[in-house]
């Protein structure tokens, strides 16, 4: 029976400085997006409150009570979705950066372990890794050198 062996990396932080920076960039974009969304939400409720005041509604009117309850509900929804969003962004950032850092790490390891032409062998990246053209170029170089 012929068994296929797979090179599966289980260490997701291959290059921590790059990957953490990558995730931080994602989180900064997320924070800016959430700030815009939350500011829009505040503007919406402030506008509705001003409309009620322009209509000379009393402060204890049911309209203002409704606005306050809806604002609290929206804040809870915003907080919940923000926590979910930041968790997903962090996990996705690590996962994507893993598929960027992994091939570079593998290529660097292969080059650093080079002791002579006899050590040269082709390199394979995982199916979902980025920079497959880097492996193809390296493999073409190996074929040229071994001729």
C-alpha positions, 0 to 999 in steps of 0.5 A: 500500500502506497501512503502519501505523506503530507507536510502539515505545519501545526505551528501557526505563528511561524514568523511571529513578528510578521504575523502579529504585525499583519493581524494588527493591520487587520485590527486597525482597519476593523477599529476604523470601520467600527468607529465609523459605524458607531459614529453613524449610530450615535448621529442617527439617535442624536438626529431622532432626539433633536426631531423630538425636541423640535416637535416640543415633545415633553422629556418624559414622552414615550418617544424619548423612552423608545429612543433610549431603549433602542439606543441601549439595544443597539449598543448591546448589538454593537458590543456583541458584534464587535467582539465576534468581529475582532475574534474572527479578524484575529483568527483569520489574520493568523490563518492568512499570514500563516499561508504567507509566512509558511512558504517563505519559512520553508524556502529560507530553511531549504536555502540555509541548509544548503551544503552543496549541489548534492543537497539540492532538491525540489520544494513543494508548498501546501495546496493553499499556500501563497507564492507557489510561483516561488516554488516553481522558480526554485524547482526550475533553478534546481533542474538547471543546476543539476544538468 
